[in-house]
Amino acid sequence: MKTDHHASKTVITFGTFDVFHIGHLNILQRASALGDRLVVGISSDALNIEKKQRAPVYSQQERMAIVSQIKGVSEVFLEESLEAKAGYLRQYQAQILVMGDDWKGRFDHFSDLCEVVYFARTPSVSTTSIIEVVKAIT
């Protein structure tokens, strides 16, 4: 069966993916299922400090290495600026942008570049809550 390379669909998503957990796996698997190629922007350490006022537990190199090995992920890159999202969408020729629904509506302005899809987060799982649990038991 001959496949038309131009008909392939690229999905892109962004995140910190620190302290990798089942919620991360769920969003990556669901995003991957929407297309033929999944590209993942990993927030740089500096961007994470800017966004969350704390450094990630794992370095950007470690987080990129972990996510790049997840089945269904085609490529990872370092997201160094929130303002560069449109550029990343164009650079990777994304047809679909996937984000967690905690960002619902915040990326609708990219709908002129690609389809924007928000997925429900996995209930009661977040890196922040995991860090709090670990702190409490140590």
N, C-alpha and C positions, 0 to 999 in steps of 0.2 A: 504494500500500500504506500503510495507516494504522499508525503506530507508537504504541504505548502508552508515554508518557513515564515512567510509574511502573514499567515493566518494565526500564528501562535500568539497567545495572550500572555502579557507580562503583568504580574501582580506585584505591588510594592507595599511594604509596611515599614514602620519605624518604631523604635523602642530602645529602652536601656538594656533590657534582658539581663538584669543583675540578679544573682542568686536564682538561677534558672529553676522554674517550677512548672507544675502541670498547667497552670493558666497560660504560660508562655507557649508550651507545647500545643495546647488547644488552638490558640490563635494562629500559630504558624501552620498547623495542619489544615485548619479551615481556610486560611488564605491561599495555601498551596492548591487546594481543591478547586479554586475559582479559575485557575489558568494553567498554562504550560510551564511557566517560569516564575519563581518567587525570588524577588530581590528584597533584602532586608537592610535597612539603614540602622546602624547601631549608634546610639548617642555617644559622643566622645566623653571622656572623663570631664573635660572642661565644661561641656554643654550640660552635663548632669549636675555639676556643682552650681551652675547658673540657674537651672530649672528647679532643683530640689534642695539647694543649700547644703549638700553633702556629697562627698566623693562616693562612687560606687564601691561595693565590697570587692568586686573583681575588676581588674583593669580592663581598658577598652580592648587590648590585645587578647586577653583571656575570654572576654565576652564574645568577641568576633570569632574566636576559635571554636567556642562551644556552639554558637548558633550555626556556623558554617557546616557543622557535622550533622545537623538535624536533617532527617530524611525529608525531601521536598523543598529544601532551601537550595536555590541555584547559585546565589551570589550574595555576599555581604559587603557593605562598604561603611565607612565611618561618616556619620552625620555630624557635621561640625557647627551647623547653624540652623536654627528653626526657620530663619528667613529664607533659606536656600531650598525649601521644599519644592517649589515650582521648578527650579533648576534640576533637582534630582529626578522629578517626574519626567521631565523632558529628556534628560541624559540617559535614563534607563528605558525610555519609551514605554512607560507604564500605561496600560489601559484601565487598570483598577487600582485604587488606593484603599487599603484596609487599615482601619484604626479601631481601637476599643471604644465602646459606647460611652466611656467617661469623657470622650472628646466629641460626643455627638453634636453636630452642627458647626463645630469649630473649623472643619476642613471643607465645608460645602462650596466655598469659593473656588476650589480646584475642579469643580465639576465641568468647567469649560475645557479642562485638559484631559480628564479621565473620569470614569465612574468612581464615586466615593461610597464605600461600604463601611458601616460601623457594626462590629460584632459585640454581643453581650460578653462582659467579662465573666470568667469562671467565679462563681460565688465564693466568698470568704477566703480567697487566695490573693495575696499581694506580697511583693517583696518587702514592703514596709511592715506588714503584719508578721511575716516570717522573721524578720530581724528582731522585732519586739519579743517574739516567743523565745528566740535564741538568747537574747539578752536576759530574759527572765529566768532561764534555767541554768545560766552560767554563774 
